[in-house]
Amino acid sequence: MSLYDKLPSDFLIQFYYEVKKMITKGIVSKNMYYELGLIIAAASRRGILLDKPNDLEQHIVHELLMDLGN
């Protein structure tokens, strides 16, 4: 269980969009894709579907991909 599993859904979704925006703008490193994957996995377990960036799989480990349902 990650920290993201403990967050309220509305906060989790808002954080997802903020991390995505920061990655796109180059404000944070591409390593934040891992965090984005954790957020998507936590949301998915709640039945919330969030878009996965096309290049997400290039930046995260296999175990997290399995948790995302790939």
C-alpha positions in Angstrom: 0.0 0.0 0.0 1.4 3.4 -1.0 0.8 6.8 0.5 -1.5 7.5 -2.4 -3.9 4.8 -1.3 -4.5 6.8 1.9 -5.3 10.1 0.2 -8.9 11.2 -0.5 -9.9 10.6 -4.1 -10.3 14.3 -4.9 -6.9 15.1 -3.7 -5.4 12.1 -5.5 -7.0 13.2 -8.8 -5.8 16.8 -8.4 -2.3 15.6 -7.5 -2.3 13.4 -10.6 -3.0 16.4 -12.9 -0.4 18.6 -11.1 2.3 16.0 -11.5 1.4 15.5 -15.2 1.5 19.2 -15.8 4.9 19.5 -14.1 6.3 16.7 -16.2 5.0 18.3 -19.4 6.6 21.6 -18.4 9.9 20.0 -17.5 9.6 21.3 -13.9 10.3 17.9 -12.4 12.4 15.0 -13.7 11.1 12.1 -15.8 11.5 10.0 -12.7 8.2 11.4 -11.6 6.6 9.0 -14.0 7.0 6.4 -11.3 5.0 8.6 -8.9 2.4 9.1 -11.6 2.2 5.3 -12.0 1.6 4.9 -8.3 -1.2 7.5 -8.4 -2.8 5.8 -11.4 -2.6 2.5 -9.7 -4.2 3.8 -6.5 -7.0 5.5 -8.4 -7.6 2.4 -10.4 -8.1 0.3 -7.3 -10.9 2.8 -6.4 -12.5 2.5 -9.8 -11.2 5.9 -11.0 -9.7 5.7 -14.5 -6.9 8.2 -15.2 -5.1 8.5 -18.5 -1.7 6.9 -18.8 0.8 8.9 -20.7 1.9 7.1 -23.9 5.5 6.9 -22.7 4.7 5.9 -19.2 5.9 2.3 -19.7 9.4 3.5 -20.7 9.8 5.2 -17.3 8.5 2.7 -14.7 9.4 -0.7 -13.5 7.7 -4.0 -14.4 6.1 -4.5 -11.0 4.2 -1.2 -11.2 3.1 -2.0 -14.7 1.6 -5.2 -13.4 -0.3 -3.2 -10.7 -1.6 -1.0 -13.5 -3.2 -4.0 -15.2 -0.9 -4.1 -18.3 
